[in-house]
């Protein structure tokens, strides 16, 4: 008595039971290939998510540095007097790992100053930099500005504010 019979002409290698029912399935090689493809896809998705999260964090810090540098530039502009030199400090909360530096220098035109603000990491690597030219009405050597109202002592008072 036969319990299984091979059905000739069948497209797959499945077994045919008495009564005509077929038994078919995946081979071990097909299952291993499917698992391999799924594993490679999961590794790729995981790496993509990790890269996206790191890029988001870097972008957030760069945006904070840009806003901080713009604020420093506005502070220099609001002071109204431009004394050549360099000033530096720490950025503070939100940017604890960064420091800032402002540089003010004269240009070729009297009253025009080059102002640069640089935000750097603690290793000294610049993260963000802003540069602009700012104008200050020059004081003549006689003590009057071009309007005739500003004296040298008035300029000194503005610098000490």
Secondary structure, DSSP 8 states (H G I E B T S, - for coil): --SEE--TT-SSS-EEETTS-EE----HHHHHHHHHHHHHHHHHHHHHHHHHHHHHHHHHHHHHHHHHHHHHHHHHHHH----SEEEEEE--TT-TTEEEEEEEEE-SSTTEEEEEEEEEETTS-EEEEEEEEEE---B-TTS-BTTS---HHHHHHHHH-
